Amino acid sequence: MFNRSWRLRWSVVALAFVSGAPTVTAQDEAPFEGRYRLYKFGQAIGEERYTVTTSGDGTVLRDTFLFTDRGSAVPLETTFTAARDGSPRRLESKGRVSRMAPIDATIAVDGSAVAIRQGDDSRRVAVTAPMFTMTGYSPVAMQDAMLRYWLSHGSPALLPLQPTGTQARIRRRGVTTVTVEGRQDTLTRYSVSGLIWGQEILWLDRRNRLVALVSTDAEFDHFEATADGYHDLLPQFVAEAAADGMAVLAELGQGLRLNATGPLAIVGATLVDGTGAPSVRDAVIVIDNGRIVAAGPRDTVSIPAGATRFDATGKTVLPGLWDMHAHVQQVEWGPVYLAAGVTTARDAANEMEFIAAVRDALRNGKGLGPRLLLAGVVDGTNPAAMGLARVDTETDAARWVREYKLRGFDQMKIYGSVTRDMVAAVSRAAHAAGMTVTGHVPNALDVYQAVDAGLDQINHLDQLMTGLSPKPKEAGTKAFLESHAAADLDGESFRKLAAFLKERKTVIDPTLALFEMLLHPSAQPADRFEPGLAKVAPELRAPLRGFGLDANDAAAGGRTFRRYVELVGKLHAAGIPIVAGTDQVVPGHSLHRELELYVQAGLTPLQAIQSATVVPARVMGLDRDVGTIAPGLRADLIVLDANPLADIRNIRTVRWVMANGVMYPTAGLWESIGFTP
């Protein structure tokens, strides 16, 4: 069914579909079928099948999109009706676009207006041609239809989209030579922005058929698709997408950076060096060749002759921030992190080819983003497993540690399906290779067993609850939340756990900002506690505002979240290292929210800031190079309009960021990826 004869039929019929080609009319062709293989983190997780039916007055595309992500089904049914020239008439999509993002939408085009229904909300908007209807990154066949429509309608610089109201910017990026079924083929590479947040990369064959897509899904996770015959080329597509995206950002960064030759002196700011020493008013920080030369009161620091002076009077200078739970799933996260003041990020699981290419580009000055430290994820064989790296034997453990080490990864990361013996095997191999081990507490273990087996660091605060809360007697979200809300933080169970973690020097990245988004009532706008939502790119607003619990679970969610906040304060007071991390959520802004929540938990503003500066630098063994502001250290720092020691919310006022001695205005960085400064 899915062979070369089908490909030829597709090329002929689709030409009629989008251009009304006179040599082959729509009514001359029978229905045909197509399919794509779907991936997350490089792992094949599902399939998309579609049927195109033509008639005298138009074409109907019916699409079934289905993948299973970590045990959760993500089904989507789409029907798209188009006129003979490919112009949209009606689009219906119902199902899910991620594990946590349902969709039920109808978009009907009626002349110069579009009737839009999304869930219970309906509206009409005026439109002009050319325009197209899309509901996000999926299904892939709709992306194919959009590209064909764009090509046949003059390839406009901007293509308006509904129901988002955004505009797609489609650009030809170059060609890729591949070998398919023993023959060489030349593919044309395109970038698409405005459909999702950031940039997608798509490849069309000689017949302008979409054969590969590298994108992200509604959870910010890697998402890819390949047509039959192109599956084995996925690593090449992923690496090329990373390199292409970083090349675009490198060009952008050249236009944003502060151009200074020779030494740079930041003059007049209040200096908070991150060590815990008293703040220094009217300070001078001298930077040269990517390093801090001097830092202190103006009357004690000599400014070199010819140095560029940067007036920071009335502002505050801090060390550059760290995000210890990042996932750079697309190149746009680089400018986001920098704009938020993040100069070092620990990527806590990614596709090997993609993240290694991004890290190397940044290291070589060919991109735009923070310094990246990488954790290589492994999982056990299980329907809920993530990624490609499976560890079921000692040989598997040794193989994957060796592979990640050879690619320059700094840590190993354990995911939920790894057994106790395999945690131990991975940890032994990693420690012997000079790597530390971070991750989740696997589903079959408790926190004591996971740490005993070798886990040095734990991602997410909820992973500690296996040592604190009773197991729920019933199944379901509410029972799970109630069990966590009932955790005893004043009794023997907490004292025992805290003593154990301290003795083992276990490090925790809580990701409180993530849990706040997941556990707040969906009826309550998240803008109330996260003002950054008002500033994100338009493509992100609806997905991010879809987080939260329904009325049945919201009360239990609120109690659970308050218990999580309390737990962070108690862990810190007990001497457990806390490092700030976000696991994405609201790009850039969630790190600021994480620090605000730490202060709510009882940390001082300085302690909260240290959880995102000197503490992670110590944890990762880099405190002699970065994490504070002192002579000889890497020049990673931020300039803020207001002092966060007076009010931690001032951490949101980052105005300039310096990464490895290169200084950028944050307003330009935010704007470069569609955000409002």
ChimeraX attribute file (.defattr): number of C-alpha atoms within 10 A of each C-alpha:
attribute: neighborCount
match mode: 1-to-1
recipient: residues
	/A:1	8
	/A:2	13
	/A:3	10
	/A:4	11
	/A:5	9
	/A:6	13
	/A:7	17
	/A:8	12
	/A:9	16
	/A:10	20
	/A:11	15
	/A:12	17
	/A:13	25
	/A:14	24
	/A:15	24
	/A:16	25
	/A:17	29
	/A:18	25
	/A:19	18
	/A:20	19
	/A:21	16
	/A:22	9
	/A:23	10
	/A:24	15
	/A:25	18
	/A:26	24
	/A:27	15
	/A:28	12
	/A:29	15
	/A:30	12
	/A:31	15
	/A:32	18
	/A:33	18
	/A:34	19
	/A:35	20
	/A:36	25
	/A:37	22
	/A:38	24
	/A:39	22
	/A:40	25
	/A:41	19
	/A:42	23
	/A:43	17
	/A:44	19
	/A:45	20
	/A:46	19
	/A:47	17
	/A:48	23
	/A:49	17
	/A:50	22
	/A:51	17
	/A:52	22
	/A:53	20
	/A:54	26
	/A:55	16
	/A:56	11
	/A:57	11
	/A:58	22
	/A:59	27
	/A:60	20
	/A:61	21
	/A:62	19
	/A:63	24
	/A:64	17
	/A:65	25
	/A:66	22
	/A:67	23
	/A:68	20
	/A:69	21
	/A:70	17
	/A:71	13
	/A:72	13
	/A:73	15
	/A:74	19
	/A:75	19
	/A:76	22
	/A:77	19
	/A:78	22
	/A:79	19
	/A:80	24
	/A:81	21
	/A:82	21
	/A:83	20
	/A:84	21
	/A:85	20
	/A:86	25
	/A:87	25
	/A:88	25
	/A:89	20
	/A:90	20
	/A:91	23
	/A:92	20
	/A:93	22
	/A:94	17
	/A:95	17
	/A:96	20
	/A:97	25
	/A:98	21
	/A:99	17
	/A:100	15
	/A:101	16
	/A:102	17
	/A:103	17
	/A:104	16
	/A:105	20
	/A:106	22
	/A:107	25
	/A:108	21
	/A:109	22
	/A:110	13
	/A:111	11
	/A:112	10
	/A:113	13
	/A:114	21
	/A:115	17
	/A:116	21
	/A:117	17
	/A:118	15
	/A:119	12
	/A:120	7
	/A:121	8
	/A:122	12
	/A:123	11
	/A:124	14
	/A:125	13
	/A:126	11
	/A:127	18
	/A:128	10
	/A:129	11
	/A:130	17
	/A:131	20
	/A:132	23
	/A:133	25
	/A:134	23
	/A:135	23
	/A:136	19
	/A:137	19
	/A:138	22
	/A:139	24
	/A:140	27
	/A:141	26
	/A:142	23
	/A:143	19
	/A:144	20
	/A:145	24
	/A:146	23
	/A:147	22
	/A:148	23
	/A:149	23
	/A:150	23
	/A:151	15
	/A:152	16
	/A:153	18
	/A:154	9
	/A:155	16
	/A:156	15
	/A:157	11
	/A:158	17
	/A:159	21
	/A:160	21
	/A:161	20
	/A:162	21
	/A:163	23
	/A:164	19
	/A:165	14
	/A:166	18
	/A:167	17
	/A:168	23
	/A:169	17
	/A:170	23
	/A:171	16
	/A:172	13
	/A:173	15
	/A:174	12
	/A:175	14
	/A:176	16
	/A:177	10
	/A:178	16
	/A:179	13
	/A:180	15
	/A:181	9
	/A:182	7
	/A:183	7
	/A:184	10
	/A:185	13
	/A:186	15
	/A:187	22
	/A:188	18
	/A:189	23
	/A:190	20
	/A:191	22
	/A:192	19
	/A:193	18
	/A:194	24
	/A:195	25
	/A:196	24
	/A:197	25
	/A:198	22
	/A:199	24
	/A:200	24
	/A:201	25
	/A:202	27
	/A:203	26
	/A:204	21
	/A:205	16
	/A:206	12
	/A:207	14
	/A:208	17
	/A:209	22
	/A:210	25
	/A:211	20
	/A:212	28
	/A:213	29
	/A:214	24
	/A:215	26
	/A:216	21
	/A:217	18
	/A:218	21
	/A:219	17
	/A:220	18
	/A:221	19
	/A:222	22
	/A:223	25
	/A:224	27
	/A:225	27
	/A:226	25
	/A:227	19
	/A:228	17
	/A:229	14
	/A:230	18
	/A:231	18
	/A:232	12
	/A:233	14
	/A:234	18
	/A:235	15
	/A:236	13
	/A:237	26
	/A:238	26
	/A:239	20
	/A:240	19
	/A:241	27
	/A:242	23
	/A:243	20
	/A:244	20
	/A:245	22
	/A:246	26
	/A:247	17
	/A:248	15
	/A:249	21
	/A:250	18
	/A:251	13
	/A:252	17
	/A:253	21
	/A:254	14
	/A:255	11
	/A:256	16
	/A:257	17
	/A:258	14
	/A:259	12
	/A:260	13
	/A:261	11
	/A:262	13
	/A:263	21
	/A:264	24
	/A:265	24
	/A:266	21
	/A:267	20
	/A:268	22
	/A:269	26
	/A:270	25
	/A:271	26
	/A:272	23
	/A:273	23
	/A:274	25
	/A:275	17
	/A:276	12
	/A:277	9
	/A:278	10
	/A:279	18
	/A:280	19
	/A:281	18
	/A:282	19
	/A:283	24
	/A:284	29
	/A:285	27
	/A:286	24
	/A:287	28
	/A:288	19
	/A:289	15
	/A:290	17
	/A:291	21
	/A:292	24
	/A:293	22
	/A:294	21
	/A:295	22
	/A:296	22
	/A:297	19
	/A:298	17
	/A:299	9
	/A:300	11
	/A:301	16
	/A:302	14
	/A:303	21
	/A:304	13
	/A:305	8
	/A:306	10
	/A:307	17
	/A:308	18
	/A:309	15
	/A:310	15
	/A:311	13
	/A:312	20
	/A:313	15
	/A:314	14
	/A:315	21
	/A:316	28
	/A:317	30
	/A:318	27
	/A:319	31
	/A:320	31
	/A:321	31
	/A:322	31
	/A:323	31
	/A:324	28
	/A:325	24
	/A:326	23
	/A:327	23
	/A:328	28
	/A:329	26
	/A:330	24
	/A:331	27
	/A:332	21
	/A:333	21
	/A:334	27
	/A:335	27
	/A:336	24
	/A:337	28
	/A:338	30
	/A:339	29
	/A:340	27
	/A:341	35
	/A:342	29
	/A:343	29
	/A:344	27
	/A:345	26
	/A:346	23
	/A:347	24
	/A:348	24
	/A:349	26
	/A:350	23
	/A:351	23
	/A:352	24
	/A:353	17
	/A:354	25
	/A:355	26
	/A:356	21
	/A:357	18
	/A:358	28
	/A:359	24
	/A:360	16
	/A:361	19
	/A:362	19
	/A:363	15
	/A:364	9
	/A:365	13
	/A:366	20
	/A:367	27
	/A:368	30
	/A:369	32
	/A:370	30
	/A:371	20
	/A:372	25
	/A:373	20
	/A:374	25
	/A:375	27
	/A:376	28
	/A:377	26
	/A:378	30
	/A:379	24
	/A:380	25
	/A:381	16
	/A:382	13
	/A:383	13
	/A:384	14
	/A:385	20
	/A:386	25
	/A:387	23
	/A:388	18
	/A:389	21
	/A:390	19
	/A:391	24
	/A:392	19
	/A:393	15
	/A:394	14
	/A:395	11
	/A:396	18
	/A:397	24
	/A:398	17
	/A:399	16
	/A:400	21
	/A:401	28
	/A:402	16
	/A:403	14
	/A:404	21
	/A:405	19
	/A:406	9
	/A:407	14
	/A:408	16
	/A:409	21
	/A:410	21
	/A:411	29
	/A:412	28
	/A:413	24
	/A:414	31
	/A:415	23
	/A:416	20
	/A:417	26
	/A:418	26
	/A:419	23
	/A:420	19
	/A:421	14
	/A:422	22
	/A:423	29
	/A:424	21
	/A:425	22
	/A:426	30
	/A:427	27
	/A:428	19
	/A:429	20
	/A:430	24
	/A:431	16
	/A:432	11
	/A:433	14
	/A:434	10
	/A:435	20
	/A:436	22
	/A:437	24
	/A:438	27
	/A:439	27
	/A:440	22
	/A:441	30
	/A:442	21
	/A:443	13
	/A:444	12
	/A:445	17
	/A:446	17
	/A:447	22
	/A:448	16
	/A:449	17
	/A:450	24
	/A:451	24
	/A:452	14
	/A:453	20
	/A:454	21
	/A:455	27
	/A:456	21
	/A:457	24
	/A:458	24
	/A:459	25
	/A:460	21
	/A:461	18
	/A:462	20
	/A:463	19
	/A:464	20
	/A:465	20
	/A:466	17
	/A:467	17
	/A:468	24
	/A:469	19
	/A:470	16
	/A:471	13
	/A:472	15
	/A:473	9
	/A:474	10
	/A:475	8
	/A:476	10
	/A:477	14
	/A:478	17
	/A:479	16
	/A:480	19
	/A:481	21
	/A:482	20
	/A:483	19
	/A:484	24
	/A:485	21
	/A:486	14
	/A:487	21
	/A:488	16
	/A:489	16
	/A:490	9
	/A:491	10
	/A:492	11
	/A:493	14
	/A:494	20
	/A:495	16
	/A:496	12
	/A:497	18
	/A:498	21
	/A:499	15
	/A:500	17
	/A:501	22
	/A:502	15
	/A:503	11
	/A:504	16
	/A:505	16
	/A:506	19
	/A:507	21
	/A:508	27
	/A:509	25
	/A:510	29
	/A:511	26
	/A:512	28
	/A:513	28
	/A:514	20
	/A:515	21
	/A:516	26
	/A:517	23
	/A:518	18
	/A:519	22
	/A:520	24
	/A:521	22
	/A:522	17
	/A:523	14
	/A:524	12
	/A:525	15
	/A:526	21
	/A:527	11
	/A:528	9
	/A:529	14
	/A:530	17
	/A:531	15
	/A:532	21
	/A:533	23
	/A:534	13
	/A:535	16
	/A:536	23
	/A:537	20
	/A:538	20
	/A:539	18
	/A:540	19
	/A:541	16
	/A:542	12
	/A:543	15
	/A:544	18
	/A:545	17
	/A:546	17
	/A:547	21
	/A:548	23
	/A:549	22
	/A:550	14
	/A:551	12
	/A:552	11
	/A:553	19
	/A:554	19
	/A:555	17
	/A:556	23
	/A:557	28
	/A:558	18
	/A:559	17
	/A:560	24
	/A:561	23
	/A:562	13
	/A:563	18
	/A:564	23
	/A:565	21
	/A:566	17
	/A:567	21
	/A:568	25
	/A:569	19
	/A:570	20
	/A:571	22
	/A:572	18
	/A:573	13
	/A:574	14
	/A:575	14
	/A:576	22
	/A:577	21
	/A:578	24
	/A:579	27
	/A:580	28
	/A:581	31
	/A:582	27
	/A:583	24
	/A:584	23
	/A:585	20
	/A:586	23
	/A:587	21
	/A:588	25
	/A:589	25
	/A:590	26
	/A:591	33
	/A:592	26
	/A:593	26
	/A:594	23
	/A:595	29
	/A:596	25
	/A:597	22
	/A:598	27
	/A:599	22
	/A:600	17
	/A:601	21
	/A:602	17
	/A:603	20
	/A:604	17
	/A:605	21
	/A:606	18
	/A:607	21
	/A:608	26
	/A:609	29
	/A:610	26
	/A:611	26
	/A:612	29
	/A:613	30
	/A:614	28
	/A:615	26
	/A:616	29
	/A:617	22
	/A:618	15
	/A:619	18
	/A:620	16
	/A:621	11
	/A:622	13
	/A:623	16
	/A:624	14
	/A:625	17
	/A:626	26
	/A:627	31
	/A:628	27
	/A:629	29
	/A:630	22
	/A:631	16
	/A:632	15
	/A:633	20
	/A:634	25
	/A:635	31
	/A:636	31
	/A:637	29
	/A:638	28
	/A:639	28
	/A:640	24
	/A:641	19
	/A:642	21
	/A:643	21
	/A:644	21
	/A:645	18
	/A:646	10
	/A:647	13
	/A:648	23
	/A:649	17
	/A:650	17
	/A:651	26
	/A:652	21
	/A:653	21
	/A:654	23
	/A:655	20
	/A:656	23
	/A:657	30
	/A:658	25
	/A:659	23
	/A:660	22
	/A:661	19
	/A:662	18
	/A:663	21
	/A:664	24
	/A:665	18
	/A:666	27
	/A:667	16
	/A:668	20
	/A:669	28
	/A:670	22
	/A:671	16
	/A:672	19
	/A:673	21
	/A:674	18
	/A:675	21
	/A:676	16
	/A:677	15
